[in-house]
Amino acid sequence: MTGCSDDEEQSDEGEETNNKKQHQKKKMKKEKGSKAEKHVSFPPDELIVSGFSEHRDNDRKGDSCVTLAEVMSAYEQSCSRHQVEPKECVLQQLQQGVCVGGGVKCLDLKGERLDQRSCEALEAVLKSLHFDFINLQAAQLEENGAASLLDMILYYESTTHLDISDNGSMGTSCWRALAHLIKQSVRLSRLDVCNVPLVDYPAQSLSKALLTGRLTALHLHNAQLSGVPLYTLISALRSNKALIELHLTDNQLNSYQDALQLGDLLRYNTTLQTLQLSNNEVADAGLEELCDGLRHQTAGLKVLLLRNNQITAGGMVHLAKALPVLRVLQVLDLGENLLGNEGIQVIREPLMQNTSVLQLGLAKTDITCEGAVALAEFLAESHQIEQLDLCHNEVKVGGLMALCLALRINSSLTTLDVDPHRPSQDQDGFLTDTQKRLQSEIVQRCIANADRSNINMETSESLPAEAEGTTRLQTETTHR
């Protein structure tokens, strides 16, 4: 593992400590006509150091009464001072936005070129409004301008969700400002840094910030995290007590060192609830490491997404050992892996013994009627499974019939996704009609289960709080 030297770490800490004073000095340079420095108009030093939080809150309270028209005017004046054209998209969003108590849903700057002056001009907007989401994706952020913009977002606590994906030219000072934002912000809860290589200093800077940051969701799709960068990240997350969602799609995570690190994360971290690992190369050996970690989860991980990870029926042997002892995992997606009927047979009985999984994804896993029959046997025994995805599998009349029979017994399944099999031209008309009837019955029985579930939920809500059941977790299974 590569890491920052002690001198570098001390330098970073010193820069963070004096961060606000430096902004005031840069403002003075701006007044002298300097164009090489960042120009952010923060208050005087004594107010920054002694009353940072209070001043920031007071600023927001005072500005929350301004109208969007006034913010537009202030932005245009700021652009004039910085000798830059106002961004038309900013003016349109302010004109069409809805402002409630100083808050606006989104500031979307995706694809807009934000040079240093454009970034500095945005302070007039950021100081007056809260945003649920600031989108800086592919904004061609320059070094100084990006660092200034991140400093402003921190100072004014401008957003809860920030996306800086597709900005591959961010330099050291920008990553340092981002790390400072993660560590210090009390409002930022989700960060997206996708399609950006997180190697060397970026990986070290981000990981160090996560040791004490308050982020609850982190999206790092296609960030070249395999190997040392992943080790650096996991080393920080093992002790992190804030992060709830970690999304690592398309990072070429392998079945050896990478899976070992991820399994280690599951052994020690009980805060993380969602782990998105789709489109990687975890494979059967890597699944073994993950299952070893899962067995240590007495609290924590509820969602594990493993679509398209080169997992085969051989990997189901490891899952079969873990399923009976899992008490927390609620959502398991194994779609787009070559499990086949053999793999389903391996996990059939362990699924019956499991008492936690509510949603099971098996789309495009080479299942035919034989696998569907095995799943029907599981459904007939299960009292908690709610969603089963069998899309893009060759489930014909025999499999549909087995699933229908199981649903006459099962009372928990509310969604069963199965593609209608396209009959061949020479298929008997009776079989075609039977297939349609069975598919219709599956839909109707799932609807009936859902109705019963809603009635039970309404009944439980009228009981004392201690008698309430747990709420079913809804998860996002799409990715970039």
For each residue, the residues with C-beta under 8 A, 3 or more apart:
1: 228 231 232 235
2: 200 204 228
3: 204 232
4: 8 9 12 201 204 208
5: 8 9
6: 9 10
7: 10 11
8: 4 5 11 12
9: 4 5 6 12 13 208
10: 6 7 13 14
11: 7 8 14 15
12: 4 8 9 15 16 176 179 205
13: 9 10 16 17
14: 10 11 17 18
15: 11 12 18 19 22 176
16: 12 13 19 176 180 183 184
17: 13 14
18: 14 15 21 22
19: 15 16 22 23 151 180
20: 23 24 42 45 48 49 52 155
21: 18 24 25 45 48 49
22: 15 18 19 25 26
23: 19 20 26 27 38 40 42 48 151
24: 20 21 27 28 42 43 44 45 48
25: 21 22 28 29
26: 22 23 29 30 37 38 39 40
27: 23 24 30 31 39 40 41 42
28: 24 25 31 32
29: 25 26 32 34 37 39
30: 26 27 33 34 37 39
31: 27 28
32: 28 29
33: 30
34: 29 30 37
35:
36: 144
37: 26 29 30 34 144
38: 23 26 116 120 144 145 147 148 151
39: 26 27 29 30 82 120 148
40: 23 26 27 120 123 148 151 152 155
41: 27 123
42: 20 23 24 27 48 155
43: 24 47 48 55
44: 24 47 48
45: 20 21 24 48 49
46: 49 50
47: 43 44 50 51 55
48: 20 21 23 24 42 43 44 45 51 52 55
49: 20 21 45 46 52
50: 46 47
51: 47 48 54 55
52: 20 48 49 55 56
53: 56 57
54: 51 57 58
55: 43 47 48 51 52 58 59
56: 52 53 59 60 155 156 157
57: 53 54 60 61
58: 54 55 61 62
59: 55 56 62 63 127 156
60: 56 57 63 64 102 130 156 157
61: 57 58 64
62: 58 59 65
63: 59 60 66 102 127 128 129
64: 60 61 101 102 128
65: 62 102
66: 63 70 71 128
67: 70 71 99
68: 71 72 94 95 97 99 104
69: 72 73
70: 66 67 73 74 128
71: 66 67 68 74 75 94 124 125 128 129
72: 68 69 75 76 91 94 95
73: 69 70 76 77
74: 70 71 77 78 124 125 128
75: 71 72 78 79 86 90 91 94 121 122 124 125
76: 72 73 79 80 86 91
77: 73 74 80 81 124
78: 74 75 81 82 120 121 122 123 124
79: 75 76 82 84 85 86 121
80: 76 77 83
81: 77 78 121
82: 39 78 79 117 118 120 121
83: 80 117
84: 79 115 117 118 121
85: 79
86: 75 76 79 90 91 121
87: 90 91 109 112 118
88: 91 92
89: 92 93 108 109 112
90: 75 86 87 93 94 107 109 122 125
91: 72 75 76 86 87 88 94 95
92: 88 89 95 96
93: 89 90 96 97 104 106 107 108
94: 68 71 72 75 90 91 97 104 125
95: 68 72 91 92
96: 92 93
97: 68 93 94 104 105
98: 104 105
99: 67 68 102 103 104 129
100: 103
101: 64
102: 60 63 64 65 99 128 129 130
103: 99 100 129 130 131 132
104: 68 93 94 97 98 99 107 129 130 131 132
105: 97 98 131 132 133
106: 93 131 132 133 134 135
107: 90 93 104 125 129 131 133 134 135 159
108: 89 93 133 135
109: 87 89 90 112 114 134 135 136 139
110: 135 136 137 138 139 163
111: 137 138 139
112: 87 89 109 118 139
113: 118 139 140
114: 109 118 119 122 136 139 140 141 142 145 146 149
115: 84 118 119 140 142 145
116: 38 119 120 142 144 145 148
117: 82 83 84 120 121 145
118: 82 84 87 112 113 114 115 121 122 145
119: 114 115 116 122 141 142 145 146 148 149
120: 38 39 40 78 82 116 117 123 145 148
121: 75 78 79 81 82 84 86 117 118 124
122: 75 78 90 114 118 119 125 126 149 152
123: 40 41 78 120 126 127 152
124: 71 74 75 77 78 121 127 128
125: 71 74 75 90 94 107 122 128 129
126: 122 123 129 152 153 156 158
127: 59 63 123 124 152 156
128: 63 64 66 70 71 74 102 124 125
129: 63 71 99 102 103 104 107 125 126 158
130: 60 102 103 104 157 158 159 187
131: 103 104 105 106 107 134 158 159 160
132: 103 104 105 106 159 160 161
133: 105 106 107 108 159 160 161 162 163
134: 106 107 109 131 153 158 159 161 162 163
135: 106 107 108 109 110 163
136: 109 110 114 139 141 149 162 163 164 167
137: 110 111 163 164 165 166 167 192
138: 110 111 165 166 167
139: 109 110 111 112 113 114 136 164 167
140: 113 114 115 167 169
141: 114 119 136 145 146 149 164 167 169 170 174
142: 114 115 116 119 145 146 169
143: 146 147 169 170 171 173 174
144: 36 37 38 116 147 148 173
145: 38 114 115 116 117 118 119 120 141 142 148 149
146: 114 119 141 142 143 149 150 167 170 174 177
147: 38 143 144 150 151 173 174 176 177
148: 38 39 40 116 119 120 144 145 151 152 177
149: 114 119 122 136 141 145 146 152 153
150: 146 147 153 154 174 177 178 180 181
151: 19 23 38 40 147 148 154 155 177 180 181
152: 40 122 123 126 127 148 149 155 156 158
153: 126 134 149 150 156 157 158 159 162 181 185 188
154: 150 151 157 177 180 181 184 185
155: 20 40 42 56 151 152
156: 56 59 60 126 127 152 153
157: 56 60 130 153 154 185 186 187 188
158: 126 129 130 131 134 152 153 187
159: 107 130 131 132 133 134 153 162 187 188
160: 131 132 133 187 188 189 190
161: 132 133 134 188 189 190 191 192
162: 133 134 136 153 159 181 188 190 191 192
163: 110 133 134 135 136 137 191 192
164: 136 137 139 141 167 170 178 191 192 193 196
165: 137 138 192 193 194 195 196 219 221
166: 137 138 194 195 196
167: 136 137 138 139 140 141 146 164 170 196
168: 195 196 197
169: 140 141 142 143
170: 141 143 146 164 167 174 175 178 196 202
171: 143 174 175
172: 175 176 201
173: 143 144 147 176 177
174: 141 143 146 147 150 170 171 177 178
175: 170 171 172 178 179 201 202 205 206
176: 12 15 16 147 172 173 179 180 205
177: 146 147 148 150 151 154 173 174 180 181
178: 150 164 170 174 175 181 182 205 206 209
179: 12 175 176 182 183 205 206 208 209
180: 16 19 150 151 154 176 177 183 184 209
181: 150 151 153 154 162 177 178 184 185 188
182: 178 179 185 188 191 206 209 210 213 215
183: 16 179 180 209 212 213
184: 16 154 180 181
185: 153 154 157 181 182 188 214
186: 157 214
187: 130 157 158 159 160
188: 153 157 159 160 161 162 181 182 185 191 214 215
189: 160 161 214 215 216 217
190: 160 161 162 215 216 217 218 219 245
191: 161 162 163 164 182 188 215 217 218 219
192: 137 161 162 163 164 165 219
193: 164 165 196 198 206 218 219 220 223
194: 165 166 219 220 221 222 223 480
195: 165 166 168 221 222 223 480
196: 164 165 166 167 168 170 193 202 223
197: 168 202 223 224
198: 193 202 203 206 220 223 224 225 229 233
199: 202 203 224 228 229
200: 2 203 204
201: 4 172 175 204 205
202: 170 175 196 197 198 199 205 206
203: 198 199 200 206 207 225 228 229 232 233
204: 2 3 4 200 201 207 208 232
205: 12 175 176 178 179 201 202 208 209
206: 175 178 179 182 193 198 202 203 209 210 233
207: 203 204 210 211 232 233 235 236 237
208: 4 9 179 204 205 211 236
209: 178 179 180 182 183 205 206 212 213
210: 182 206 207 213 215 218 233 236 237 240 243
211: 207 208 236 239 240
212: 183 209
213: 182 183 209 210 240 242
214: 185 186 188 189 242
215: 182 188 189 190 191 210 218 242 243
216: 189 190 242 243 244 245
217: 189 190 191 243 244 245 247
218: 190 191 193 210 215 243 245 246 247
219: 165 190 191 192 193 194 245 247
220: 193 194 198 223 225 233 246 247 248 251
221: 165 194 195 247 248 249 250 251 479 480
222: 194 195 249 250 251 480
223: 193 194 195 196 197 198 220 229 248 251
224: 197 198 199 229 251 252
225: 198 203 220 229 230 233 248 251 253
226: 229 230 251 252 253 254 258
227: 230 231 257 258
228: 1 2 199 203 231 232
229: 198 199 203 223 224 225 226 232 233
230: 225 226 227 233 234 251 253 257 258 261 262
231: 1 227 228 234 235 257 261
232: 1 3 203 204 207 228 229 235 236
233: 198 203 206 207 210 220 225 229 230 236 237
234: 230 231 237 238 261 262 264 265
235: 1 207 231 232 238
236: 207 208 210 211 232 233 239 240
237: 207 210 233 234 240 243 246 265 269 272
238: 234 235 264 265 268 269
239: 211 236 268 269
240: 210 211 213 236 237 243 269 271 272
241: 271
242: 213 214 215 216 271
243: 210 215 216 217 218 237 240 246 271 272
244: 216 217 271 272 273 274
245: 190 216 217 218 219 272 273 274 276
246: 218 220 237 243 272 274 275 276
247: 217 218 219 220 221 274 276 479
248: 220 221 223 225 251 253 275 276 277 280
249: 221 222 276 277 278 279 280 479 480
250: 221 222 278 279 280 479 480
251: 220 221 222 223 224 225 226 230 248 280
252: 224 226 280 281
253: 225 226 230 248 258 259 262 277 280 281 282 286
254: 226 257 258 259 280 281 282 283 286
255: 258 259 281 282 283 284 285 286 287 289
256: 259 260 285 286
257: 227 230 231 254 260 261
258: 226 227 230 253 254 255 261 262 280 282 286
259: 253 254 255 256 262 263 282 285 286 287 288 289 290
260: 256 257 263 264 289
261: 230 231 234 257 258 264 265
262: 230 234 253 258 259 265 266 275 277 286 289 290 293
263: 259 260 266 267 289 290 291 292 293
264: 234 238 260 261 267 268 293
265: 234 237 238 261 262 268 269 272 293
266: 262 263 269 272 275 290 293 294 296 297 300 301
267: 263 264 292 293 296
268: 238 239 264 265
269: 237 238 239 240 265 266 272 300
270: 297 298 299 300
271: 240 241 242 243 244 300
272: 237 240 243 244 245 246 265 266 269 275 300 301
273: 244 245 300 301 302 303
274: 244 245 246 247 301 302 303 305 475
275: 246 248 262 266 272 301 303 304 305
276: 245 246 247 248 249 303 305 479
277: 248 249 253 262 280 282 304 305 306 309
278: 249 250 305 306 307 308 309 333 479
279: 249 250 307 308 309 479
280: 248 249 250 251 252 253 254 258 277 308 309
281: 252 253 254 255 286 309 310
282: 253 254 255 258 259 277 286 287 290 306 309 310 311
283: 254 255 286 287 309 310 311 315
284: 255 287 288 311 312 314 315 318
285: 255 256 259 288 289
286: 253 254 255 256 258 259 262 281 282 283 289 290 309
287: 255 259 282 283 284 290 291 306 309 311 315 318 319
288: 259 284 285 291 292 315 318
289: 255 259 260 262 263 285 286 292 293
290: 259 262 263 266 282 286 287 293 294 304 306
291: 263 287 288 294 295 318 319 321 322
292: 263 267 288 289 295 296 322
293: 262 263 264 265 266 267 289 290 296 297
294: 266 290 291 297 301 304 322 326 329
295: 291 292 322 325 326
296: 266 267 292 293
297: 266 270 293 294 300 301 326 327 328 329
298: 270 327 328
299: 270 328
300: 266 269 270 271 272 273 297 328
301: 266 272 273 274 275 294 297 304 328 329
302: 273 274 328 329 330 331 473
303: 273 274 275 276 329 330 331 473 475
304: 275 277 290 294 301 329 331 332 333
305: 274 275 276 277 278 331 333 361 475 477
306: 277 278 282 287 290 309 311 332 333 334 337
307: 278 279 333 334 335 336 337 361 477
308: 278 279 280 335 336 337
309: 277 278 279 280 281 282 283 286 287 306 337
310: 281 282 283 337 338
311: 282 283 284 287 306 315 334 337 338 339
312: 284 315 316 337 338 339 340 343
313: 316 338 339 340 342 343 346
314: 284 317
315: 283 284 287 288 311 312 318 319 337 343
316: 312 313 319 320 339 342 343 344 346 347
317: 314 320 321 346
318: 284 287 288 291 315 321 322
319: 287 291 315 316 322 323 346 347 350
320: 316 317 323 346 347 349 350
321: 291 317 318 324 350
322: 291 292 294 295 318 319 325 326 350
323: 319 320 326 347 350 351 353 354 357
324: 321 350 353 354
325: 295 322
326: 294 295 297 322 323 329 354 356 357
327: 297 298 355 356
328: 297 298 299 300 301 302 356
329: 294 297 301 302 303 304 326 332 356 357
330: 302 303 356 357 358 359 472 473
331: 302 303 304 305 357 358 359 361 473 475
332: 304 306 329 357 359 360 361
333: 278 304 305 306 307 359 360 361 389 477
334: 306 307 311 337 339 360 361 362 365
335: 307 308 361 362 363 364 365 389
336: 307 308 363 364 365
337: 306 307 308 309 310 311 312 315 334 365
338: 310 311 312 313 365 366
339: 311 312 313 316 334 342 343 344 362 365 366 367
340: 312 313 343 344 365 366 367 371
341: 344 345 366 367 368 370 371 374
342: 313 316 339 345 346
343: 312 313 315 316 339 340 346 347 365
344: 316 339 340 341 347 348 362 365 367 371 374 375
345: 341 342 348 370 371 374
346: 313 316 317 319 320 342 343 350
347: 316 319 320 323 343 344 350 351
348: 344 345 351 352 374 375 377 378
349: 320 352 353
350: 319 320 321 322 323 324 346 347 353 354
351: 323 347 348 354 357 360 378 382
352: 348 349 377 378 381 382
353: 323 324 349 350
354: 323 324 326 350 351 357
355: 327 384
356: 326 327 328 329 330 384
357: 323 326 329 330 331 332 351 354 360 384 385
358: 330 331 384 385 386 387 472 473
359: 330 331 332 333 385 386 387 388 389 473 475
360: 332 333 334 351 357 385 387 388 389
361: 305 307 331 332 333 334 335 389 477
362: 334 335 339 344 365 367 375 388 389 390 393
363: 335 336 389 390 391 392 393 417
364: 335 336 391 392 393
365: 334 335 336 337 338 339 340 343 344 362 371 393
366: 338 339 340 341 393
367: 339 340 341 344 362 371 372 375 390 393 394 395
368: 341 371 372 393 394 395 396 399
369: 372 373 394 395 396 397 398 399 402
370: 341 345 373 374 399
371: 340 341 344 345 365 367 368 374 375 393 395 399
372: 367 368 369 375 376 390 393 395 398 399 400 402 403
373: 369 370 376 377 398 399 402
374: 341 344 345 348 370 371 377 378
375: 344 348 362 367 371 372 378 379 388 390 403 406
376: 372 373 379 380 399 402 403 405 406
377: 348 352 373 374 380 381 402 406
378: 348 351 352 374 375 381 382 385
379: 375 376 382 385 388 403 406 407 409 410 413
380: 376 377 405 406 409 410
381: 352 377 378
382: 351 352 378 379 385 410 412 413
383: 411 412
384: 355 356 357 358 412
385: 357 358 359 360 378 379 382 388 410 412 413
386: 358 359 412 413 414 415 453 472
387: 358 359 360 413 414 415 416 417
388: 359 360 362 375 379 385 413 415 416 417
389: 333 335 359 360 361 362 363 415 417
390: 362 363 367 372 375 393 395 416 417 418 419
391: 363 364 417 418 419
392: 363 364 419
393: 362 363 364 365 366 367 368 371 372 390 418 419
394: 367 368 369 421
395: 367 368 369 371 372 390 399 400 403 418 419 421
396: 368 369 399 400 421 435
397: 369 400 401 421 431 434 435 438
398: 369 372 373 401 402
399: 368 369 370 371 372 373 376 395 396 402 403
400: 372 395 396 397 403 404 418 435 438 439 442
401: 397 398 404 405 434 438
402: 369 372 373 376 377 398 399 405 406
403: 372 375 376 379 395 399 400 406 407 416 418 438 442
404: 400 401 407 408 438 441 442 445
405: 376 380 401 402 408 409
406: 375 376 377 379 380 402 403 409 410
407: 379 403 404 410 413 416 441 442 445 446 449
408: 404 405 445
409: 379 380 405 406
410: 379 380 382 385 406 407 413 449
411: 383 449 452
412: 382 383 384 385 386 449 453
413: 379 382 385 386 387 388 407 410 416 446 449
414: 386 387 446 447 449 450 453
415: 386 387 388 389 446 450
416: 387 388 390 403 407 413 442 446
417: 363 387 388 389 390 391
418: 390 391 393 395 400 403 439 442
419: 390 391 392 393 395
420: 435 436 439
421: 394 395 396 397 435
422:
423: 427 431 432 435
424: 427
425:
426:
427: 423 424 431 432
428: 431 432
429: 432 433
430: 433 434
431: 397 423 427 428 434 435
432: 423 427 428 429 435 436
433: 429 430 436 437
434: 397 401 430 431 437 438
435: 396 397 400 420 421 423 431 432 438 439
436: 420 432 433 439 440
437: 433 434 440 441
438: 397 400 401 403 404 434 435 441 442
439: 400 418 420 435 436 442 443
440: 436 437 443 444
441: 404 407 437 438 444 445
442: 400 403 404 407 416 418 438 439 445 446
443: 439 440 446 447
444: 440 441 447 448
445: 404 407 408 441 442 448 449
446: 407 413 414 415 416 442 443 449 450
447: 414 443 444 450 451
448: 444 445 451 452
449: 407 410 411 412 413 414 445 446 452 453
450: 414 415 446 447 453 454
451: 447 448 454 455
452: 411 448 449 455 456
453: 386 412 414 449 450 456 457
454: 450 451 457 458
455: 451 452 458 459
456: 452 453 459 460
457: 453 454 460 461 469
458: 454 455 461 462
459: 455 456 462 463
460: 456 457 463 467 468 469
461: 457 458 468
462: 458 459
463: 459 460 467 468
464: 467 468
465: 468
466:
467: 460 463 464
468: 460 461 463 464 465
469: 457 460
470:
471:
472: 330 358 386
473: 302 303 330 331 358 359
474:
475: 274 303 305 331 359
476:
477: 305 307 333 361
478:
479: 221 247 249 250 276 278 279
480: 194 195 221 222 249 250
